[in-house]
C-alpha cells in the first residue's frame, strides 16, 4: 500500500478522537519536513528544494504555537504579522496539505453534515470541517479580506463565532481612488489595533518598513525572473508552482522568501534553453490531478510557464508610508475589481513569457474564476494562443473526472 494512503487511513480511523488526529497530522508534517530535508530529489532545483522545506515549516509553526498565530486568507496583509512576529496560517494552504494527506473527503463531509453548502469552495469546506471536528487549535485572531473569493468572509465569520476568536474583516473597494486608499488604510490601523490587543505587543513601524523593503526587493527579483521564464526551461512540478503562493502572497516580506527568489533567479539563469511546449495557467493548478501530474511534473515535452495568481501585483509599496502602500496593493491586485484588470495582467504576462498554450482549471465553487472564462478565452483567441478550460476540484479529488480530463488534456497538448 502507498505509505501516504496508509497514513491517511490511520488518521481517518481516529476522526472521532480529535487530539489523536492532531498528533497524527503534526507528526506527518514533521516527517515530511525531515524527509525533504534529508532526501533531495536530484531533479528539483535548489530554490524549490529550499521553498519546499520552508512551506512545510510555515504550516507546522502556527499549528504548533496556536496562541502565537493568526488565521488569514491568501490576500490578507501579512506584513503586519511578520513585523510583530506573529505566525500566519493561511487556510487555503492548510486545506491543500489535508488533501495531500488524503483526508479532505472526511473534513468536507463533516462540514456539509453541519449544513455547509456543497457548492462552497472545497478549500473552505476542508478548513471548516477541521474546525467542526475539533482538530484545529484556535488562534488569537483571524483576518480576512473581501478580495477574490466570496467564501472568505462567511467562512471566517462562522469559525470566529464557533471558536470565540476575534475577527478583522478588511473590505477592499473595487476601484482605485484616494478615497478608497484612505478607506482601506483606516481599516489597516484597526487591524493593527486588534493585533496589539490580542497579542499584547506593539507594532514597531520601523520593523514594518523593513518588511516592506524586503518585499519590494523580492518583487524586483520576481520581475527579473519573468524576463527569463519565456526562454528558459526550469524543471518544476504542479506542487512547486502552487507553493509559489507562499512566496508571492502570505510570506513575501520575509527574508526567507527573498532568499528563495535570489536562488530561483540563479537557477533559471543557468537552466537550459526552452525545449518542448510551455503552458501558462490561469488561477490555480490542480496539483493532485493525476493527468496533470503525469504530463507536467518535471516535464520535458510540456512544462509550466507560470500562473497569473503569482503575479497579481508587481508594483512597489511605499516604504515611508507602509499603511498607504499596503492599502494600494490590496486595491490594485489583479484579482480585485472588474475582470478587465485581470485580463490586462494576463495579457502582460503572456506577452512576456510567450507560452505555447493557456489552461484555465475552473476550481468548483470558485465563482469569480468560472465567471471570467469567456473573457480569458477571448483574450487567448485575440493573441492566437490555444486555450483549454477544464472544470474540476483542486482539493476534493472526488470531483475530478480523470478519464474525461485525460481525453481533453491530451487533445489540447496534441494541438500544441
QUIRAFEN-V238613 format. One record per residue. N is the residue number from 1. RES is the residue in one letter. OMEGA is omega in whole degrees, -180 to 180 (* if undefined). NEAR is the number of other C-alpha atoms within 8 Angstrom. D_FIRST is the distance of its C-alpha to the first C-alpha in Angstrom with 1 decimal. Layout:
BEGIN
[[N:RES:OMEGA:NEAR:D_FIRST] [N:RES:OMEGA:NEAR:D_FIRST]]
END
This chain:
BEGIN
[[1:X:175:4:0.0] [2:X:-177:5:3.8] [3:X:179:6:6.1] [4:X:180:8:8.5] [5:X:175:10:7.2] [6:X:179:9:6.4] [7:X:177:9:9.9] [8:X:-180:11:11.2] [9:X:178:8:10.7] [10:X:178:8:12.6] [11:X:-177:12:15.3] [12:X:179:9:15.7] [13:X:-177:7:16.4] [14:X:-174:10:19.1] [15:X:178:9:20.8] [16:X:178:6:23.9] [17:X:-172:7:24.2] [18:X:-180:11:25.0] [19:X:178:7:25.8] [20:X:178:8:22.4] [21:X:179:12:20.7] [22:X:180:10:23.1] [23:X:-180:8:22.2] [24:X:179:9:18.4] [25:X:180:9:19.2] [26:X:178:11:21.7] [27:X:179:8:19.6] [28:X:178:8:16.9] [29:X:178:10:19.8] [30:X:180:9:21.3] [31:X:179:8:18.3] [32:X:180:9:18.0] [33:X:179:11:21.8] [34:X:-178:8:21.7] [35:X:-178:8:18.9] [36:X:177:11:20.9] [37:X:-175:8:24.0] [38:X:-175:6:23.0] [39:X:-177:6:20.9] [40:X:174:8:22.8] [41:X:-176:5:21.8] [42:X:179:5:25.0] [43:X:-174:6:25.2] [44:X:175:10:25.6] [45:X:-179:11:29.4] [46:X:-177:9:30.6] [47:X:-179:11:31.6] [48:X:174:12:28.2] [49:X:177:11:26.6] [50:X:-179:9:29.3] [51:X:180:11:28.7] [52:X:-180:11:24.9] [53:X:-177:11:25.7] [54:X:-178:9:28.6] [55:X:178:10:27.0] [56:X:179:11:24.2] [57:X:-179:9:27.1] [58:X:173:11:29.1] [59:X:-180:11:26.6] [60:X:-170:11:26.3] [61:X:180:9:30.0] [62:X:176:14:31.2] [63:X:179:11:28.5] [64:X:-177:7:29.5] [65:X:-175:8:33.2] [66:X:-179:12:33.7] [67:X:173:7:37.5] [68:X:-173:11:37.9] [69:X:173:14:36.1] [70:X:177:15:37.0] [71:X:-179:12:34.9] [72:X:168:14:35.8] [73:X:-171:12:34.9] [74:X:-175:10:34.6] [75:X:177:11:38.4] [76:X:-179:10:39.6] [77:X:-175:8:42.1] [78:X:178:10:40.1] [79:X:-179:11:42.9] [80:X:179:10:44.5] [81:X:180:10:41.4] [82:X:180:13:41.1] [83:X:-178:12:44.8] [84:X:179:11:44.6] [85:X:177:6:41.5] [86:X:-175:10:39.5] [87:X:178:12:35.7] [88:X:169:13:34.8] [89:X:179:14:31.5] [90:X:-163:11:31.4] [91:X:180:13:29.7] [92:X:179:11:28.3] [93:X:179:9:26.4] [94:X:-179:11:25.0] [95:X:177:14:23.8] [96:X:179:10:22.1] [97:X:177:8:20.2] [98:X:174:11:19.1] [99:X:175:11:17.9] [100:X:175:8:16.0] [101:X:-180:11:14.4] [102:X:178:10:13.7] [103:X:-177:12:16.2] [104:X:-179:13:19.2] [105:X:179:10:19.3] [106:X:-178:9:20.0] [107:X:178:15:22.6] [108:X:179:13:24.2] [109:X:179:9:24.5] [110:X:179:12:26.0] [111:X:-178:14:28.6] [112:X:179:12:29.4] [113:X:177:7:29.9] [114:X:177:6:32.6] [115:X:177:6:34.4] [116:X:-176:9:33.2] [117:X:178:6:33.7] [118:X:177:5:30.8] [119:X:178:6:32.6] [120:X:178:10:32.3] [121:X:-176:11:30.4] [122:X:172:13:26.7] [123:X:-178:11:27.0] [124:X:179:14:29.7] [125:X:179:14:28.0] [126:X:-180:15:24.9] [127:X:177:13:27.3] [128:X:179:13:29.5] [129:X:177:15:26.6] [130:X:176:12:25.8] [131:X:180:10:29.5] [132:X:-177:9:29.7] [133:X:177:11:27.0] [134:X:-179:8:28.7] [135:X:175:11:25.9] [136:X:173:8:28.3] [137:X:-176:7:31.2] [138:X:179:8:34.3] [139:X:176:12:36.1] [140:X:-173:13:39.8] [141:X:173:13:40.4] [142:X:178:14:38.9] [143:X:179:15:40.3] [144:X:174:15:39.9] [145:X:179:13:41.7] [146:X:-172:12:42.7] [147:X:167:11:41.6] [148:X:-168:7:39.5] [149:X:180:9:37.5] [150:X:178:8:39.2] [151:X:-175:9:36.4] [152:X:-172:12:37.0] [153:X:177:11:40.0] [154:X:180:8:39.0] [155:X:-179:10:35.6] [156:X:178:12:37.3] [157:X:-179:9:40.1] [158:X:-178:8:37.9] [159:X:178:12:36.0] [160:X:180:12:39.2] [161:X:-177:8:40.9] [162:X:-174:6:38.0] [163:X:-179:7:37.5] [164:X:-178:7:41.2] [165:X:179:12:40.6] [166:X:-178:8:43.4] [167:X:172:11:42.7] [168:X:178:10:44.4] [169:X:179:9:44.5] [170:X:180:11:45.9] [171:X:-175:8:47.5] [172:X:179:11:47.8] [173:X:180:8:50.5] [174:X:-173:8:49.7] [175:X:180:7:52.8] [176:X:173:10:53.9] [177:X:177:6:57.3] [178:X:179:6:59.0] [179:X:179:6:58.9] [180:X:178:12:55.2] [181:X:179:13:54.6] [182:X:-180:10:56.8] [183:X:180:8:55.0] [184:X:180:12:51.5] [185:X:178:12:53.0] [186:X:179:8:54.5] [187:X:179:9:51.1] [188:X:175:11:49.6] [189:X:179:9:52.3] [190:X:177:8:51.3] [191:X:180:10:47.6] [192:X:177:10:48.8] [193:X:178:8:51.0] [194:X:178:9:48.1] [195:X:-179:11:45.9] [196:X:180:11:48.8] [197:X:-177:8:49.4] [198:X:-174:8:45.7] [199:X:176:8:45.0] [200:X:176:7:48.6] [201:X:-177:8:49.0] [202:X:174:6:51.1] [203:X:172:11:50.2] [204:X:-176:8:51.7] [205:X:179:6:52.8] [206:X:176:6:52.9] [207:X:178:10:49.2] [208:X:178:14:48.5] [209:X:179:11:50.7] [210:X:176:9:48.7] [211:X:180:13:45.4] [212:X:177:14:47.0] [213:X:177:10:48.4] [214:X:178:12:45.0] [215:X:179:12:43.7] [216:X:177:10:46.5] [217:X:180:9:45.8] [218:X:-178:13:42.2] [219:X:175:11:43.1] [220:X:177:8:45.6] [221:X:177:11:42.8] [222:X:-179:9:40.7] [223:X:177:9:43.7] [224:X:177:9:44.2] [225:X:-179:11:40.6] [226:X:178:10:41.2] [227:X:-179:9:44.0] [228:X:-172:11:41.5] [229:X:-179:11:38.6] [230:X:-176:12:40.3] [231:X:179:8:41.0] [232:X:-179:12:38.2] [233:X:-179:12:34.6] [234:X:-179:9:32.3] [235:X:-179:12:28.6] [236:X:-179:14:26.7] [237:X:176:12:23.8] [238:X:-178:14:23.8] [239:X:-179:7:22.5] [240:X:179:10:25.3] [241:X:177:12:27.9] [242:X:174:10:26.9] [243:X:179:11:27.1] [244:X:177:9:30.7] [245:X:174:12:31.5] [246:X:-174:10:31.5] [247:X:-175:10:33.9] [248:X:-176:10:36.1] [249:X:-166:10:36.5] [250:X:-175:14:35.6] [251:X:-173:11:35.9] [252:X:179:12:38.3] [253:X:-177:14:41.1] [254:X:179:11:39.2] [255:X:179:7:40.0] [256:X:-180:7:36.3] [257:X:173:13:36.2] [258:X:178:14:39.5] [259:X:179:8:38.0] [260:X:-178:12:35.0] [261:X:173:12:37.4] [262:X:178:9:39.5] [263:X:-180:10:36.5] [264:X:179:12:35.5] [265:X:178:11:39.0] [266:X:180:8:39.1] [267:X:-176:12:35.8] [268:X:178:13:37.0] [269:X:-179:8:40.5] [270:X:178:6:39.1] [271:X:179:9:36.5] [272:X:177:7:37.4] [273:X:-176:7:39.5] [274:X:174:8:37.7] [275:X:-176:7:36.4] [276:X:-176:8:34.8] [277:X:-180:10:34.8] [278:X:-178:11:34.3] [279:X:176:14:33.5] [280:X:-178:14:34.7] [281:X:174:15:32.8] [282:X:179:11:34.7] [283:X:-171:10:33.5] [284:X:177:13:29.7] [285:X:-180:10:26.9] [286:X:-169:11:23.8] [287:X:178:10:21.4] [288:X:-177:9:18.2] [289:X:-170:11:19.5] [290:X:-177:7:17.6] [291:X:179:10:21.0] [292:X:177:11:22.7] [293:X:-178:12:20.0] [294:X:-175:7:20.2] [295:X:-171:8:24.0] [296:X:180:12:24.9] [297:X:-176:12:22.4] [298:X:-177:9:24.4] [299:X:174:11:26.3] [300:X:-180:8:29.3] [301:X:178:7:30.5] [302:X:-179:11:30.0] [303:X:-180:16:30.1] [304:X:-179:12:30.4] [305:X:-178:12:34.1] [306:X:177:9:33.7] [307:X:-172:12:33.9] [308:X:-176:12:37.1] [309:X:178:10:35.7] [310:X:-178:10:35.6] [311:X:-176:8:39.3] [312:X:178:11:40.8] [313:X:-175:8:43.5] [314:X:-180:7:45.0] [315:X:175:5:48.3] [316:X:174:6:49.5] [317:X:180:11:49.8] [318:X:-178:10:53.2] [319:X:-179:10:52.9] [320:X:179:5:56.3] [321:X:-174:7:55.5] [322:X:179:12:51.7] [323:X:177:9:51.9] [324:X:-179:11:53.6] [325:X:180:11:51.3] [326:X:176:12:48.1] [327:X:178:13:49.8] [328:X:179:11:50.5] [329:X:-180:10:47.0] [330:X:-179:12:45.7] [331:X:-171:15:48.2] [332:X:176:9:47.9] [333:X:-178:9:44.2] [334:X:178:10:43.6] [335:X:175:10:41.3] [336:X:178:12:44.4] [337:X:-177:10:47.3] [338:X:-178:7:47.8] [339:X:-179:8:45.5] [340:X:179:6:48.2] [341:X:-180:11:47.4] [342:X:178:11:43.7] [343:X:179:11:44.7] [344:X:179:8:47.2] [345:X:178:11:44.6] [346:X:178:9:42.2] [347:X:179:9:45.2] [348:X:-177:8:46.0] [349:X:-179:10:42.4] [350:X:178:10:42.2] [351:X:-180:7:45.6] [352:X:-175:9:44.6] [353:X:180:13:41.2] [354:X:178:8:42.1] [355:X:178:12:38.7] [356:X:180:11:38.4] [357:X:178:11:36.9] [358:X:176:14:36.1] [359:X:172:12:33.1] [360:X:177:13:33.3] [361:X:-175:14:30.1] [362:X:180:13:31.6] [363:X:-178:13:29.3] [364:X:-178:11:29.9] [365:X:-179:8:32.3] [366:X:-171:10:33.8] [367:X:-179:8:37.2] [368:X:178:8:39.0] [369:X:180:10:36.6] [370:X:-178:9:36.9] [371:X:-178:7:40.6] [372:X:-174:9:41.1] [373:X:-176:10:39.6] [374:X:-177:7:42.9] [375:X:-179:9:44.6] [376:X:175:9:41.9] [377:X:178:9:41.8] [378:X:177:8:45.6] [379:X:180:10:45.5] [380:X:179:12:43.1] [381:X:179:10:45.5] [382:X:-178:7:48.5] [383:X:178:6:46.9] [384:X:-178:6:45.9] [385:X:178:10:42.2] [386:X:-175:12:39.6] [387:X:177:11:37.9] [388:X:175:9:34.7] [389:X:177:9:33.9] [390:X:175:9:30.6] [391:X:179:9:29.8] [392:X:-176:11:26.5] [393:X:-179:13:24.8] [394:X:-178:13:23.8] [395:X:-176:12:22.0] [396:X:-175:11:21.1] [397:X:-180:9:18.7] [398:X:-176:5:19.9] [399:X:180:7:23.3] [400:X:178:11:22.5] [401:X:-171:7:23.4] [402:X:-179:9:21.2] [403:X:179:6:23.2] [404:X:179:7:26.5] [405:X:-179:11:25.7] [406:X:-179:9:24.8] [407:X:-177:8:28.1] [408:X:179:8:30.2] [409:X:-180:10:28.7] [410:X:178:8:29.0] [411:X:179:8:32.6] [412:X:-179:10:33.4] [413:X:175:7:32.2] [414:X:-180:6:34.0] [415:X:178:6:37.1] [416:X:*:8:36.9]]
END
